[in-house]
Amino acid sequence: MSSGDVDQFVSPKSKLIRFFHDSRNRWKVKHHELKKSCKMLQNQVRAVEKSRAAWREQALASEQRVTELAGELEELKCRRSPAGG
């Protein structure tokens, strides 16, 4: 801001300086709060994705185990049927 720009304001320069200084400080505080909030949300997203991946892996392993057990059950039924009949 050049001195020519400051002359366009009607208020005293000391008030303008205080206003602009306070305005800048409020903006900085707001920026830091938003930055902290953004970081927290990014961490939460990462944690949720990690948890979801673990649950998906567990579900796939369980499905595979169910398939294996169903095959074993079918095999046992086939073995028992001819002997029992």
Buried (B, 14 or more C-beta within 10 A) or exposed (E): EEEEEEEEEEEEEEEBEEEEEEEEEEEEEEEEEEEEEEEEEEEEEEEEEEEEEEEEEEEEEEEEEEEEEEEEEEEEEEEEEEEEE
